[in-house]
């Protein structure tokens, strides 16, 4: 119906619907919510990476003036929480498994009183040996970090029981790799490692919980999954979901971090105990220490080719270090879907991939933009360059020979076209410039990723003044999704975007909604609001027929038409719609099924390297991606720019360092090296339209795609410059110098 009409709003760079509130300071974040009588809370956290809790003495803490409640694990129900695998207590009672795990929570009249009391909680620990290496944790004789793991709710039955410390497992493949390797003339095997990282969001985790007179918990939290948070709280407390109301707030960044309850359950128990609202605001040091991280990985690849460069066999063992708990991952087998994508942009007849998520005594790892995919892309794309150079082939020519021709949904891939375009944009075949003794190199990498699915609700109301109210339950974490939904509704209804008023509803207002995660919001929430707008039109069409005195009317976005007469949506509203009129309201809940959509991205970079210091300077970068309909070009480019910068940090600077005792040594923003504007090179972008996508108006996901190949492209450019590959990310100056030294010693 509406999708076939000429576009009025789709494809236009309208400004963010939430932008003015953020610029003027009117936007409400979780830390801004302070109901009357609010107590301030903090946690007592373990200094040990692994220890038994012999005793907890809170008597001195309770005597601090202003302290209103102190909770320990012994005070709470022995229930575990988790997004899929439920393996983590709200407060540790018997044992801590990582440095920074909370063992007590305190609510006081002031932050100072809470912090003073925290220092006075006396915990007697019995230190245990620790495991930090995920490969060592899988050895037969390794100690068990979770002895009862198979009994946990959500523990996947497909996880092998004969390998210690597994909380996730996935097996993928096709063909017969042994047959494939027997046909190969060159086989290359390497092991790559990537480091612990943090999402780098500006806003730390925060929450406020207030229990009203009816006993319902009113909650404001920096949480990206309101409906999942409500479900988790109901499960932890054995109360109905209706007893928890999650209110919308703005999120100051997320990138996968804000998907779990974190401090909300402790805040709930403190609020229930004191009868007062309770607020947690996590310091950035604790955010970096204990909340959620990018999985470190150990990735072993064996790749075989024929002499002409044709890929024949691909074998991979991917070990993700999940840290002390698997609670942060929402997938039933605990595995990151990067295992599914690892070799996806290459036509390879024989593939075997085995993926493991392994418990260690590092901080828990969760999802981070394109979860697991940048890690495996760094390894695969580096290895492909190593193979190409082992054959004496140009890395671009090698990829063009082997690039995937068709996507899983059967559509043709334009990956080869993207390769050619990205290479041309950085002058792949031009002579390298001289840069005063610095070594110059060029590299490229490619990846592919699909569009997410799920359940969403659209709620659209035509108001008597002709405006439209759109209610959505998705969170505002800065992706621009709210603006996209506004554009979709405006397009279907034929209205200017400013005539659509967006309202973010709490969990009482809608039955369920998708969250802004995993490249799914435009697809799921977009289709939901589109369906609601179309249902609204259908409900109003008889009224339009009455106004036009016609038995049959046709909808033409913005108006109903009968012969040469028409009535606009706004005219109909002003004529016949009254406040609260049920015919003017439409709500639709629908499920967008799993799709096999895939989009390619190719990035090419030029770097120069100081051979004396190992410093890497990225001089220019080109990114080329397959796209469907671009709903909002301004927001679309913002996703590309932001994704590239996060990939740049993963490639060169971002690394949380852990000492031999399992403690983070750089858990502050002055030492954790996020890229700044001074680090960002010129970035040129090209989009290749494939004309189709699973989202409304043929949109495709782009939020995660641009992050994935950055590290691989930079690693290959550095290797081109210095003549050797660094096998560990990030490529710090020290690691670059080590690669140079290893080459000289060879």
Residue pairs with C-beta under 8 A, 6 or more apart in sequence:
1 492
1 534
1 537
1 555
2 491
2 492
2 493
2 494
2 530
2 533
2 534
2 537
2 555
2 557
3 696
3 697
5 494
5 556
5 557
7 491
7 697
8 490
8 491
8 494
8 557
9 487
9 490
9 491
9 496
9 497
10 487
10 488
10 491
10 629
10 631
10 697
11 629
11 630
11 631
11 632
11 633
12 487
12 497
12 632
12 633
13 632
13 633
13 634
13 635
14 483
14 486
14 487
14 497
14 632
14 634
15 483
15 634
16 22
16 480
16 482
16 483
16 635
17 482
17 483
17 486
17 497
17 502
18 27
18 250
18 476
18 482
18 483
18 502
20 26
21 27
21 250
22 250
27 250
28 220
28 249
28 250
29 203
29 206
29 222
29 249
29 250
29 251
29 252
30 203
30 206
30 207
30 208
30 220
30 221
30 222
30 249
31 203
31 206
31 222
31 279
31 281
32 249
33 208
33 220
33 247
33 249
33 279
34 208
34 277
34 279
35 208
35 210
35 218
35 277
36 277
37 276
37 277
38 208
38 210
38 276
38 277
38 278
38 279
39 68
39 69
39 107
39 108
39 109
39 270
39 274
39 276
39 277
39 278
39 279
40 107
40 108
40 109
40 110
40 111
40 113
40 114
40 278
40 279
40 281
41 105
41 106
41 107
41 108
41 114
41 263
41 266
41 267
41 270
41 278
41 279
41 280
42 105
42 106
42 111
42 114
42 115
42 118
42 280
43 102
43 103
43 104
43 105
43 106
43 118
43 263
43 266
43 280
43 286
44 102
44 103
44 104
44 105
44 106
44 118
44 121
44 123
45 99
45 100
45 101
45 102
45 103
45 286
45 289
45 290
46 92
46 96
46 98
46 99
46 100
46 101
46 102
46 103
46 123
46 125
47 99
47 125
47 663
48 96
48 99
48 125
48 127
48 661
48 662
49 96
49 97
49 98
49 99
49 130
49 132
49 361
49 362
49 661
49 662
49 663
50 95
50 96
50 97
50 98
50 127
50 128
50 129
50 130
50 131
50 145
50 361
50 662
51 95
51 96
51 125
51 126
51 127
51 128
52 94
52 95
52 125
52 126
52 128
53 73
53 92
53 93
53 94
53 95
53 96
53 103
53 123
53 124
53 125
53 126
54 124
54 125
54 126
55 122
55 123
55 124
56 72
56 73
56 74
56 103
56 104
56 121
56 122
56 123
56 124
57 121
57 122
57 123
57 124
58 70
58 72
58 104
58 121
58 122
60 120
60 121
60 122
61 67
61 70
61 104
61 106
61 117
61 118
61 120
61 121
62 70
62 117
64 108
64 113
64 116
64 117
64 120
65 113
66 108
66 109
66 110
66 113
67 106
67 107
67 108
67 113
67 114
67 117
68 107
68 108
68 109
68 274
68 276
69 106
69 107
69 270
69 273
69 274
70 104
70 105
70 106
70 117
70 121
71 91
71 104
71 105
71 106
71 266
71 269
71 270
71 273
72 91
72 93
72 103
72 104
73 89
73 90
73 91
73 92
73 93
73 94
73 103
73 104
74 93
75 269
76 89
76 90
76 91
76 93
76 269
77 236
77 237
77 238
78 89
78 93
79 89
79 90
79 235
79 236
80 86
80 87
80 88
80 89
80 152
80 153
80 327
81 88
81 89
81 90
81 232
81 235
81 236
81 260
81 261
81 265
81 327
82 88
82 152
82 153
82 154
82 260
82 325
82 326
82 327
82 328
83 228
83 232
83 259
83 260
83 327
83 328
83 329
83 330
84 154
84 326
84 329
84 330
84 331
84 332
84 334
85 152
85 153
85 154
85 155
85 156
85 167
85 168
85 326
85 327
85 329
85 334
86 152
86 153
86 154
86 235
86 327
87 146
87 149
87 152
87 154
87 155
87 167
87 325
87 326
87 327
88 325
88 327
88 364
90 102
90 236
90 265
90 266
90 269
91 102
91 103
91 104
91 105
91 266
92 101
92 102
92 103
95 128
96 103
96 125
97 145
97 146
97 324
97 325
97 361
98 290
98 323
98 324
98 325
98 361
98 362
98 363
98 364
98 662
99 289
99 361
99 363
99 661
99 662
99 663
99 664
100 286
100 289
100 290
100 363
100 664
101 290
101 324
102 266
102 290
103 121
103 123
104 118
104 121
104 123
105 263
105 266
105 267
105 269
105 270
106 114
106 117
106 118
106 121
107 114
107 270
107 271
107 273
107 274
107 276
107 278
108 114
108 117
129 143
130 361
130 661
130 662
131 137
131 142
131 143
131 145
131 165
131 359
131 360
131 361
132 360
132 361
132 362
132 658
132 660
132 662
133 360
134 165
134 296
134 298
134 319
134 320
134 321
134 322
134 356
134 358
134 360
135 298
135 319
135 358
136 142
137 145
137 164
137 165
137 358
137 359
137 360
138 163
138 164
138 165
138 166
138 319
138 356
138 358
139 164
140 164
142 164
142 165
143 164
144 164
144 165
145 165
145 324
145 359
145 360
145 361
146 152
146 165
146 167
146 359
149 155
149 166
149 167
149 359
150 161
154 332
155 167
156 168
156 169
156 332
156 333
156 334
158 169
158 333
159 166
159 167
159 168
159 169
159 333
159 334
160 166
160 169
163 356
165 358
165 359
165 360
166 356
166 357
166 358
166 359
167 322
167 326
167 334
167 357
167 358
167 359
168 320
168 322
168 326
168 329
168 331
168 333
168 334
168 335
168 336
168 355
168 356
168 357
169 333
169 334
169 335
169 354
169 355
169 356
169 357
170 333
170 335
170 339
170 340
170 354
170 355
171 353
171 354
171 355
172 339
172 340
172 342
172 351
172 352
172 353
172 355
173 351
173 352
173 353
174 349
174 350
174 351
175 313
175 348
175 349
175 350
175 351
176 350
177 313
177 314
177 315
177 350
177 351
177 352
179 350
180 304
180 312
180 313
180 314
180 348
180 349
180 350
181 187
181 302
181 304
181 312
181 313
181 315
181 350
183 304
183 306
183 312
183 313
184 304
184 305
184 306
184 312
184 313
185 305
185 306
185 307
186 304
186 305
186 306
186 307
186 387
186 390
186 391
187 302
187 303
187 304
187 313
188 302
188 303
188 304
188 383
188 386
188 387
188 390
189 300
189 301
189 302
189 303
190 300
190 301
190 379
190 382
190 383
190 386
190 725
190 727
191 298
191 299
191 300
191 301
191 727
192 297
192 298
192 299
192 300
192 301
192 378
192 379
192 382
192 383
192 727
192 728
192 729
193 296
193 297
193 298
193 299
193 727
193 728
193 729
194 296
194 297
194 299
194 374
194 375
194 378
194 379
194 650
194 728
194 729
195 296
195 654
195 655
195 656
195 728
195 729
195 730
196 293
196 294
196 295
196 296
196 321
196 362
196 363
196 365
196 655
196 656
196 657
196 658
197 293
197 294
197 368
197 649
197 650
197 654
197 655
197 656
198 257
198 287
198 288
198 293
198 294
198 654
198 656
198 672
199 253
199 254
199 255
199 256
199 257
199 292
199 294
199 368
199 369
200 253
200 255
200 646
200 649
200 654
200 672
200 674
201 251
201 252
201 253
201 254
201 255
201 257
201 258
202 252
202 253
203 222
203 251
203 252
203 253
204 222
204 281
204 282
204 283
204 284
204 286
204 287
205 222
205 257
205 258
205 262
205 263
205 280
205 282
205 287
205 291
206 221
206 222
206 279
206 280
206 281
206 282
207 219
207 220
207 221
207 222
207 223
207 262
207 263
207 264
207 267
207 279
207 280
208 219
208 220
208 221
208 267
208 277
208 278
208 279
208 280
209 217
209 218
209 219
209 264
209 267
209 268
209 270
209 271
209 277
209 278
209 279
210 217
210 218
210 219
210 271
210 277
210 278
211 217
211 218
211 268
211 271
211 272
211 275
211 277
212 218
215 243
216 242
216 243
216 244
216 245
217 233
217 243
217 244
217 245
217 268
217 271
218 245
218 247
219 229
219 233
219 244
219 245
219 246
219 247
219 264
219 268
220 247
220 249
221 229
221 246
221 249
221 264
222 249
222 251
222 252
222 258
223 229
223 246
223 258
223 259
223 260
223 261
223 262
223 264
223 475
224 251
224 254
224 258
224 259
224 475
224 477
224 515
224 516
224 517
225 259
225 475
225 515
225 517
226 246
226 248
226 473
226 475
226 506
226 507
226 513
226 515
227 246
227 473
227 507
227 512
227 513
227 515
228 259
228 330
228 515
229 244
229 246
229 261
229 264
230 241
230 244
230 245
230 246
230 507
231 241
232 260
232 261
232 265
233 239
233 244
233 261
233 264
233 265
233 268
234 240
234 241
234 243
234 244
236 261
236 265
237 243
237 265
237 268
244 507
245 506
245 507
245 508
246 506
246 507
247 506
248 473
248 475
248 476
248 504
248 505
248 506
249 476
250 476
250 477
251 258
251 475
251 476
251 477
251 478
252 478
253 477
253 478
254 475
254 477
254 478
254 516
255 368
255 369
255 646
256 292
256 366
256 367
256 368
256 369
256 371
256 517
257 291
257 292
257 366
257 367
257 368
258 292
258 477
259 292
259 328
259 330
259 366
259 367
259 515
259 517
260 292
260 327
260 328
260 366
262 282
262 291
263 280
263 282
266 280
267 278
267 279
267 280
268 278
270 278
271 277
271 278
282 291
284 668
284 669
285 667
285 668
288 656
288 664
288 667
288 668
288 669
288 672
289 363
289 664
289 667
290 363
290 364
292 328
292 364
292 365
292 366
292 367
292 368
293 323
293 363
293 364
293 365
293 366
293 368
293 656
294 365
294 368
294 375
294 650
295 320
295 321
295 322
295 336
295 357
295 365
295 368
295 371
295 372
295 375
296 320
296 321
296 362
296 365
297 318
297 319
297 320
297 321
297 372
297 375
297 376
297 379
298 318
298 319
298 321
299 316
299 317
299 318
299 319
299 375
299 376
299 379
300 316
300 317
301 314
301 315
301 316
301 379
301 380
301 383
302 313
302 314
302 315
302 316
303 311
303 313
303 314
303 315
303 383
303 384
303 387
304 311
304 312
304 313
304 314
305 311
305 312
305 387
305 391
306 312
307 391
308 401
309 388
309 391
309 393
309 397
309 398
309 401
309 402
310 401
310 402
311 346
311 347
311 348
311 402
312 348
312 349
312 350
313 348
313 349
313 350
313 351
314 343
314 346
314 348
314 350
314 351
314 352
314 353
315 351
315 352
315 353
316 342
316 343
316 352
316 353
316 354
316 376
316 380
317 354
317 356
318 338
318 339
318 342
318 353
318 354
318 355
318 356
318 372
318 376
319 355
319 356
319 358
320 335
320 336
320 355
320 356
320 357
320 358
320 365
320 372
320 375
321 358
321 360
321 362
321 365
322 329
322 334
322 357
322 358
322 359
322 360
322 364
322 365
323 359
323 360
323 361
323 362
323 363
323 364
323 365
324 359
324 360
324 361
324 362
324 363
324 364
325 359
325 364
326 334
326 357
326 359
326 364
327 364
328 364
328 365
328 366
328 367
329 335
329 336
329 357
329 366
329 367
330 367
331 337
334 357
335 355
335 357
336 355
336 357
336 367
336 371
336 372
336 373
337 371
337 372
337 373
338 355
338 370
338 371
338 372
338 373
338 375
338 376
338 377
339 353
339 355
339 372
339 376
341 373
341 376
341 447
341 448
341 449
342 353
342 376
342 380
343 351
343 353
343 380
344 404
344 447
344 448
344 598
345 403
345 404
345 415
345 446
345 447
345 448
345 600
346 384
346 399
346 402
346 403
346 404
347 402
347 403
347 404
347 405
348 402
361 662
362 658
362 662
363 664
367 517
369 643
369 646
369 703
369 704
369 707
370 449
370 704
370 705
370 707
370 708
373 447
373 449
373 704
373 707
373 708
374 647
374 650
374 707
374 708
374 710
374 711
375 729
377 445
377 447
377 708
377 709
377 711
377 712
378 650
378 651
378 711
378 712
378 715
378 729
379 712
380 712
381 445
381 446
381 447
381 709
381 712
381 713
381 715
381 716
382 712
382 715
382 716
382 719
382 725
382 727
384 395
384 398
384 399
385 395
385 443
385 716
385 719
385 720
385 725
386 725
387 398
388 394
388 395
388 397
388 398
388 399
389 395
391 398
395 443
395 444
395 716
396 419
396 420
396 423
396 428
396 444
399 419
399 444
399 446
400 416
400 419
400 420
403 413
403 415
403 416
403 419
403 446
404 413
404 415
404 448
404 600
405 412
405 413
405 416
406 412
406 413
407 413
407 448
407 596
407 597
407 598
408 450
408 596
408 598
409 595
409 596
409 597
409 598
410 596
411 598
411 690
411 692
413 448
413 598
413 600
413 626
414 600
414 626
414 688
414 690
415 446
415 448
415 600
415 602
415 626
417 688
418 446
418 600
418 601
418 602
418 624
418 625
418 626
418 688
419 444
419 446
419 602
421 602
421 622
421 624
421 686
421 688
422 444
422 602
422 603
422 604
422 622
422 623
422 624
422 686
423 429
423 444
423 604
425 604
425 622
425 624
425 684
425 686
426 442
426 604
426 605
426 606
426 620
426 621
426 622
427 606
428 442
428 444
428 604
432 440
432 441
432 442
433 440
434 440
435 608
437 610
437 611
438 608
438 609
438 610
438 611
438 617
439 608
439 609
439 610
439 611
439 721
439 722
440 606
440 607
440 608
440 609
440 721
441 606
441 607
441 608
441 609
441 716
441 717
441 718
441 719
441 720
441 721
441 722
442 604
442 605
442 606
442 607
442 717
442 720
443 604
443 605
443 607
443 712
443 713
443 714
443 715
443 716
443 717
443 718
443 719
443 720
444 602
444 603
444 604
444 605
444 713
444 716
445 602
445 603
445 709
445 710
445 711
445 712
445 713
445 716
446 600
446 601
446 602
446 603
446 709
447 600
447 601
447 705
447 708
447 709
447 712
448 598
448 599
448 600
448 601
449 519
449 598
449 599
449 601
449 701
449 704
449 705
449 708
450 519
450 595
450 596
450 597
450 598
450 599
450 701
451 519
451 520
451 523
451 595
451 597
451 599
451 693
451 694
451 695
451 700
451 701
452 517
452 518
452 519
452 520
452 523
452 524
452 701
453 520
453 523
453 524
453 591
453 592
453 593
453 594
453 595
453 694
454 514
454 520
454 524
454 591
454 592
455 512
455 513
455 514
455 524
455 589
455 590
455 591
455 592
456 474
456 512
456 513
456 514
456 524
456 525
456 527
456 528
456 589
456 590
456 592
457 472
457 473
457 510
457 511
457 512
457 513
457 528
457 587
457 588
457 589
458 470
458 472
458 525
458 527
458 528
458 529
458 530
458 531
458 532
458 533
458 586
458 587
458 588
458 589
458 590
459 470
459 471
459 472
459 505
459 509
459 510
459 529
459 532
459 585
459 586
459 587
460 468
460 469
460 470
460 471
460 489
460 529
460 532
460 533
460 535
460 536
460 585
460 586
460 587
461 468
461 469
461 471
461 536
461 584
461 585
461 586
462 468
462 536
462 540
462 569
462 572
462 573
462 577
462 584
462 585
463 469
463 573
463 577
463 579
463 584
464 573
464 574
464 577
464 578
464 579
465 573
465 574
466 499
466 568
466 569
466 570
466 571
466 573
466 574
467 499
467 500
467 501
468 489
468 493
468 495
468 499
468 500
468 501
469 500
469 501
469 503
470 485
470 486
470 489
470 500
470 501
470 502
470 503
470 529
471 503
471 504
471 505
471 509
471 510
472 482
472 485
472 502
472 503
472 504
472 505
472 510
472 513
472 525
472 529
473 504
473 505
473 506
473 507
473 509
473 510
473 512
473 513
474 481
474 482
474 485
474 504
474 513
474 514
474 515
474 516
474 521
474 525
475 504
475 515
475 516
476 482
476 504
476 516
477 516
479 516
479 521
479 635
479 639
479 703
480 632
480 635
480 638
480 639
481 516
481 521
481 522
481 525
482 502
482 504
483 632
483 635
484 521
484 522
484 526
484 631
484 632
484 635
485 502
485 525
485 526
485 529
486 497
486 500
486 502
487 497
487 631
487 632
488 526
488 529
488 530
488 533
488 631
488 696
488 697
489 495
489 500
489 529
489 530
489 532
489 533
490 496
490 497
490 499
490 500
491 557
491 697
492 530
492 533
492 534
492 537
492 557
493 500
493 533
493 536
493 537
493 557
493 558
493 569
494 556
494 557
494 558
494 559
494 569
495 558
495 569
495 570
499 570
510 587
511 589
512 589
513 525
513 528
514 520
514 521
514 524
514 525
514 528
515 521
518 704
519 701
519 702
519 703
519 704
519 705
520 592
520 701
521 703
522 631
522 695
522 696
522 699
522 701
523 592
523 595
523 694
523 695
523 696
523 699
523 701
524 592
526 631
526 695
526 696
526 699
527 590
527 592
527 695
527 696
528 588
528 589
528 590
530 696
531 588
531 590
532 586
532 587
532 588
533 586
535 586
535 588
536 584
536 585
536 586
537 555
539 583
539 584
539 586
540 569
540 572
540 583
540 584
541 553
541 555
541 560
543 572
543 576
543 583
544 553
544 560
544 567
544 572
545 551
545 552
545 553
545 560
545 562
546 576
547 567
547 571
547 572
547 575
547 576
548 560
548 562
548 565
548 566
548 567
550 562
550 563
550 565
552 562
553 560
553 561
553 562
554 560
554 561
554 562
555 561
556 566
558 568
558 569
559 566
559 567
559 568
559 569
560 566
560 567
560 572
567 575
573 584
577 583
577 584
592 694
595 694
597 693
597 694
597 700
597 701
599 625
599 626
599 627
599 628
599 690
599 693
599 700
599 701
599 702
599 705
600 625
600 626
601 623
601 624
601 625
601 626
601 705
601 706
601 708
601 709
602 623
602 624
602 625
602 709
603 621
603 622
603 623
603 624
603 644
603 706
603 709
603 710
603 713
604 621
604 622
604 713
605 618
605 619
605 620
605 621
605 622
605 681
605 713
605 714
605 717
606 618
606 619
606 620
606 621
606 717
607 616
607 617
607 618
607 619
607 714
607 717
607 718
607 721
608 616
608 617
608 619
608 721
609 615
609 616
609 617
609 718
609 721
609 722
609 736
610 617
611 722
611 740
613 733
613 737
614 732
614 733
614 734
614 735
614 736
614 737
614 740
615 733
615 736
616 652
616 714
616 718
616 731
616 733
616 736
618 648
618 652
618 681
618 714
618 717
619 681
619 682
620 681
620 682
620 683
620 684
621 644
621 681
621 682
621 683
621 684
621 710
621 713
622 683
622 684
622 685
622 686
623 640
623 644
623 683
623 684
623 685
623 686
623 706
624 685
624 686
624 687
624 688
625 640
625 687
625 688
625 702
625 705
625 706
626 687
626 688
626 689
626 690
626 700
627 636
627 687
627 688
627 689
627 690
627 693
627 700
627 702
628 689
628 690
628 691
628 692
628 693
628 695
628 698
628 699
628 700
629 693
629 695
629 697
629 698
629 699
629 700
630 636
630 687
630 699
631 696
631 697
631 699
636 702
637 685
639 702
639 703
639 706
640 683
640 685
640 702
640 706
641 683
641 706
642 706
643 703
643 704
643 705
643 706
643 707
644 683
644 706
644 707
644 710
645 675
645 680
646 707
647 706
647 707
647 708
647 709
647 710
647 711
648 675
648 679
648 680
648 710
648 714
649 673
649 674
649 675
649 730
650 707
650 710
650 711
650 729
650 730
651 710
651 711
651 714
651 715
651 729
651 730
651 731
652 675
652 679
652 714
652 730
652 731
652 732
653 673
653 674
653 675
653 679
653 730
653 732
654 672
654 673
654 674
654 675
654 730
655 666
655 672
655 673
655 730
655 732
656 664
656 666
656 667
656 672
657 664
657 665
657 666
658 664
658 665
659 665
666 672
690 700
691 698
692 698
693 699
693 700
693 701
694 700
695 701
711 729
711 730
711 731
714 731
715 725
715 726
715 729
715 731
718 726
718 731
718 736
718 739
719 725
719 726
719 739
722 736
722 739
722 740
722 743
723 743
724 739
724 740
724 742
724 743
725 739
726 735
726 736
726 738
726 739
728 735
